[in-house]
Amino acid sequence: MKQSGQRSVSFILASLLVLAPACAWSTVKDQFSTINKFNQSNGEQPNSSLIADAQGNLYGTTDEGGLSDGGVVFELSPTASGWTETVLYSFCAVSGCADGGRPTGLVFDSLGNLYGVTGGGGAHGYGTVYQLTPSSGGEWQETVLHTFSGPDGASPNGTLIFDSSGNLSGTTLGGGEHGSGTVFQLTSVSGTWKETLIYSFCAAANCTDGSSPQGGVILDQSGSLYGATRSGGDSTCYNGYNYGCGVVFRLSGAGSKWRETVLHAFASNNEGIAPQAGVTFDASGNLFGTTYGGGAFGYGVVFELIPATEDNWTEKVVHAFKFKTGANPSAGIIFDSSGNLYGAALYGGITNKVCPQGCGVVFEITTVSGKWKEDVIRFFSGIASGYGPAYGLTMDANGNLFGTTVWGDGYCPAANGCGTVYELSPLSSDQRP
């Protein structure tokens, strides 16, 4: 597991906006390229958005595969002839998976160390928070910073985020005081990381405060945290599995004293149900996100929350998916510098024997005469090109989009393929219509 190239300590860290140039898109085939195909030994089923460093290397995780089938952290480096993958760490390398299994949610610190979570493994089997540190010899060393035990959280799934003090915050899908998920914070004291349970969901009657946060959280300038839960909230709304169609929340405070505010509880199918990703700010302080289901056609929505007052936010449906142009977005959205939105829908689009629910799409949403308009910039079509874009997009400074598909590749031993990493490039000025 060799480290490719030299690294600067300056990295592109998580931000609220992707400030890339506005782009001209078309569905011409030469915009799309598969830059990596997983084959079990180098990972299987990528399960998070990619992040980039200052040199343009990409980093991500897979749910399975690797030396012990516990998933991997990988790096993709651009070369003159394409992209080269390096497996930085294979999980379940320690007996009993003490190092964790099913890694996801990477973030860099200012020194170039990687941090993430594992959905399983650890001393108690409920997942871990880990750090990967590059060594001078090119190897990466894993350190488990925290092992979840259940009451303090279980099955962390979303991306971690650093605050200005160097604390790490994230979410767990389950566990906590009520078994319905948590928001947690890790603080480093003299080199030892200590967990603080910021909030346990289902603390209110009928889980009106939300339940099961599946995505991560983001920060505003005051240090408040924002996120979404896929269930809980309005108990009269049915999300297909149980009552409560999810909420968007804010947590304000410090240390062990935090207060939750529900900014919006999804209350009907028309406004969307079951947000599975986190939320994103636009330049005006409005929150945007997606719901997996609901909307006018039942296939999910892109929504906007606009603050009228600090605690009173109004929801607006930006786009309702229609299946032919995408269905069931399980990832969030990103912006370019002109305020255009980009995201992926897991299903919908082209249907065939391989993907009868639809192979998924990448979409762009722009404003035309004050109204939002969706354009599909990639229809996935099956195993050869990958299908099932379940996770979010990353945009580089040139406006190129990078993402992953859970399935496909054409030669993986798995029946549906082990997944891919792809690149979408906008038209150059001389190609534009």
N, C-alpha and C positions, 0 to 999 in steps of 0.2 A: 504494500500500500504506500506508494511513493507520492510525495507532494510535488505537484508539477509547477515549475517556475518559482521565481522569487515573488514575495508578497510585500506590498507596502502596508504600513499600519493604518493607512487611510482607507476606509471602506465605505461603501454606499450602505447606510444604515436604514432601518425602517423609517418611513415618513408618512405623513397623512396624505400627501398629494404626489402624483408622479408628474414631474414638470418636464415632460418631453414635448417636442414640437408637434403642432397639429399636422395630420397626415392625410394623404389621399389614398383611399383604399379601393380595391376592386377584387372580384373573386377570380381573377386570372390565376391559372395553376402555378405559374412560376413564382408566385409570392410565398408559397408554402414549401417548407422542407422539414424532413424528419432528421434531427441532429443526433439522436441517440435511441437505440433500441435495447431494451432490457432482456436478459436471457437467463434469469434466475441467479447465476453466479455473480453477476454484477448488479443484482437487485431485481425486484419484481413488484409491480403495481405501485408506481409513484403516488405519494399520498399527501403532498403539500405543495404550496406555491414555491417557485424558485426565488432565490435571492442572488444578488450579484456583488462582486467586489470591484475595486477601482480599475482593475485590469480587464474587466469584462468576463471573468470566469463566473460560471453559474454553479449554484449549490442547491441540493435538494435531498429528499429522503424517499425511501420506498418502504412499503408496509411489510413486505416479505423479501425472501431471497438473501443472497450473501453467503458467507461461509457456513453459517449455522441456521439459515432461514429465519432469522429474527429481524430482517430488514437492514438497510444500509444508509449511511450518509455518503453522498457522491459529489464529485466536482466534475464539471464539464469545461474544458479549456479550448478556446478557438485556436486553430492552426491554419496554415496556408491551404491545407487540403480538406478542412472540415473541423470537426470537434472531436476531442479525445476525452474519454471518461476515466476518472480515477476513483476507486472506492476508498474513501478516507477511513471508514470504520464499519465493520460488520457486527451487528448486535447479537446477543445471546452467545457471546464469546466466553462468558463466565458461567461456570456450572450453575444450573438452576435459573439462568437469565438474571443474575444479580445486577448486571449492567443495563438491564431493560430490554424491551422488545417492541417492535412497531414504532420506530422513531418518527417524529414529525415536527413542524413548526420552528424552523431555524431562524436565528438572529445572530449578528456579529456584535462583539464589543469593539472598543477603539483600538485594541491590541491585536485584533485578528483572530481571537478565539471564537469558536462557534458554541452556541447554546441552543438546546432544544428539549423536547419532552418525549417520553415513550408512553404509549397507551397501555402497555402491560409490562410485566417483569418487575425487577426490583426485589428487595428483600421480602415484601409482602404480596407481590403479584399485582399491585394496583397501579404500577407505573412509576416513572422517575422524572426528575429534571437532571440534565447532564451537561457537561462542558467537554468540548473537544479542543485540545491545545496542540498546535503544530510544533514539532521538535526540529532541531537543526539537522537531523538525519533524514527528514522527510516524512517520518511517521507521525501519526496523530494519536495522542493519548487521551483516553476517556476518563473522566472523573464524575462519579455520581454525586450531585450536589444535594439532592433530596429524594427520599423514597416515600411514596404515599402509602398510608396505612388503612385508608377507608374513612375514618372519622375526619381526617384532614383533607379528604379529597380522593377521588379514584378516577382512572382513565382520563388523564389530561390529553387534550386533542388539538387545541388551537395554538397559534403562534405566540411565542413570548414577546414581551416588549420591555425595554429598559426605560426607566424614568431618568430625570436629570441628576439624581443622587446615586445612580448605579443600581437601583433595586430592580428586580425582575418580577413582572406580573404576568399571570396567565389564568386559565380556566380549567376546570375538570368537568367532564360530562356527568359523572356520578359522585357518590360519596358526600362527605360533609355531615353536618349535624342532622340533616333531614333526608340524606340519601339521594338528593336531587341535583347535585352539582355545586361547585364553588367558584369563587374568584380568590386567588391566593397571591401572596407576595413573598419573595425571597430577598433577604438582606444579608450582605456579607459583613461579618464582624470579626476582625482579626483573622481573616482568611477562612472562616467557617460560615456557611450559609444557614440562616435560620428562617423557617417558614412562619408567616403570619396568615391566619385564615381571615381574609377581608370580609367575605360574605358567604353564607350558606343559603342556597335557594330553597324555596318551599317553606320559608319561615312564616308566611302569611296564610290565612285561611284559604283553602282551595288553591294554594300556590298562585295567588294573584300577583305575587312578586316575580313570577317566572320560574322555570324549571329546565334543567339540562342545557346549559350553554355549550354549544358545539364549536363555535369559533372563538378567536381570541378577543382581546380588548385593545382599545386605542386610548391615547391620552389627549387632553386639551392643554392649553397653556397654563392652567391653574393646577394641573396634576390630577384632575378628575378622570375616571375611567369610564369608557362607554363600550357596550357590547349588546348582544342579543341572545335570547334563549329560544329553543325550538318548540317549547311547549310551556304550559302555565299561562297566567294572565287571565283573560276573560273566560270564566268557567262555562259560559253558554256556547262557546265556539268549539266545534269538534274538528280536530286536525287530522282525522283519519285513523289515529291510534288511541288517543284519549282526549279529554277535554282541556281546553286552553291552547290557543293557536300561536302562542309565543309573545314575547315582549322585546322592546328595546329599552335598555336601562342605563342609568348613570350611577356611579358610586363616587361619593365625595368624602374626603377625610384624610386621615394619616394614621400610621401605626396600626393599632387594633381597633380604632374608632372610625368606622365608615358608615355612611348612610346611603341606602339605596333609594333611588327615585325611578319609578316606571314612567318613561317618557311617552311610550305608546304601547298599548296592548292590542294585538290584532284581534278584531272582533267579528269579522265576517269573511267569507270566501272571496268576496269582491276585492277586499283590500290586501289579500294575500294571507297565507298561513305557513307556519313552520319555517322561520328563518334559520338556516343551517350555518351561515357564515357570520362574520363580524360585520361592523359598519365602518363607513369611511366619511370623513369630512370633505366638503367642497371648500372653495376659497372664501365663501360667505358664512361658513359655520353651520351649514345645513348638513344633515346626516343622510347618507345613501346606503342602501343595501338591497338584498334580494330575499325572496321567500321561495321555498322549494315547491310549494303548491298554492292553490287558490288563484285569485284573479278572475277576470271576466270569462276566461276560457278554461280555468282549472289547472294550468300548467306553470303557475308561479308568476311573480312580478318583480320588477325593479321599483323600489319605493324611495321617496324622499320624505324626510321629517324636517319641518320648518319650525323654529322656535318662535312662538308668540311672546312668551315670557320665559323665565328661567326654567320653570317646571311644566309649562304648557306648550306642547309641541303638536303640530298638525301633520297628519300623513297625507301624501299625495302619491297616487300611483303614476309613475313615470312611464312604465311599459308593462303590458300584460302579454305573456307569451301565448302563441297560438299553435304550438306543436310544429308546424311546417317550418317555422323560423326559430325553433328552439323550445325546449321544455325542461322544467325541473332544474333551475340553476341552484347548485349546491355550494357555489363559491360566491365571493363578493365581487365588487367592481373596483376599477381604477380609473383615474382621470388623466387626460393629457393637459397641456398648458392652456388650451382653448376651452376646457370644460367638457370635452366629449368623453363619454363613458365607454369602457370596454369590459367585457366579461365573457364567460363561457356558460353554456347550458349543457348539463350532463346528457340529456336525451333530446328527442325531437330531431327535426331535419330529415335526412335521408333514412329510409327504412329498408331493410333487407333481411335475409335469413340469419345473418350474423347478429344484427342488432334490430330486432323487430320493434323495440320501443323507440327507435331512432338512434343514430350514431353520435348525435351531439353537434353543437355549433360553437363558433366564436362570433360574438356580435359587437357592433359599435352602435351607440345611441347618440345622436346629435340633435341640436335644436334647429328647427326650420320654421321661421316666422313665429317664434315663440312657442312652438310645439315640439315635443320630443318625437324622434323618428328612429326606428331600428333598421339597421342594415346588417345582413349576415356577411362576414368577411371570410368565413371558412365553414363549409359543410364537411364534416367527417363522414367517411363512407365505408369503413370496415377494417379488417385486420391489417391489410398492407400499409395503410396510412395512420393506423391507430384510431381508436374511438373511445368515447366516454371521457370527455374533458371535465373532470369532477372538481378541479382545484383552480385557484385564481391565476391571473396573468401577471407577468412582469414586463415592463417596458424600459428599453434602454434609451440613451440620450439621442439616438437617431430615429426613435419612433418604432423600432422593431419590437414585436411582441414575442414573448417566450412562454410556453406552458407545457403541460403534461397531459397524456391520456392514460387512463387506468388500464386499458386493454389494447391489444393489437401489437403487431410487429412482424408477423408472418413466419417466424421460425422458432419462437419460444416453445418449450415443451408443454407449457400450460395450454389448455384447450382454447382459451380466448386470447392468448398472447400475454406477454408480461408487461406491456405498456411502453410508451415512448415519451421522448421530449421533442417538441417541435418549435419551429421559428416561423413567424409571419412577418413579412416585410412590406411596407407601403410602397406605392408607385413613386418613382423618381419624377422630377418635374417634367422631363421630356416624354414620359409615359402617360401623363395625366390627360384625361379627355378634355 
